[in-house]
Amino acid sequence: MFGDLCPCDSGRPYAACCQPLHRGARPAKTPVELMRSRYTAYAVGDLDYVYRTWHPRTRPDDLSDPGLTWTGLTIDDHAEDWVEFTARYQGPRHHGVLHERSRFAQRAGRWLYLDGEVSDA
């Protein structure tokens, strides 16, 4: 799948990188690992994983697929509970960039996406 490399641009095989998190074999150990796994979930169309890893206080009732093809991820900066990233995508008529500083929180020992601030890349 995906040429065996993980879509999160870690350089590791998908089966040893984000796939175990998607399948529930283990939780993300850090916000960066969660961020990478959520990006990959969008890339592979696993919106159930995105939903499960979104904090219930801020999670939308429904996630829809915007029809984008995610083409690359760069982790720009990170600290204990936030990750700044740039994600590239191809849309039906254009390509674009999403630049976000995401916040994460732990709940029951698991990292969850809380919210984020989108800015111009």
C-alpha positions, 0 to 999 in steps of 0.5 A: 500500500502507498509504495510501502512508505507511509504518507506522513513522510516519515520515510518509514514503511506504512505498516511500521509507522501509522498503520498500527495506530489506525488499526488500534494496535497502540496509541500515539506516544506523542502529539507529533506521532498523533499528528502524523497518523491523523494526516495519514488517516486523511490521506488513506481515507480513514475518517473513523480514525480522525474522529476517534482521535479528536477530543470529544469537547471539540470534535464535530458531529460529522466529518466529510471527505473534502475530495482532496488528495494529500501529497505531503507533510512537513512538521515545522515545529512542536512542543509538549502539547502542540505541533505546527505543520504544513500539509500539501494537497491536490484538489479537483481544480487546484493544489494548495497548502494547509498551515496549522498549529494544532493543540493536543490534550491527553485524556485517559492516557491518550493524546487527542487532537483538541483544535488548531489555528490555520494560517497562511503558509 
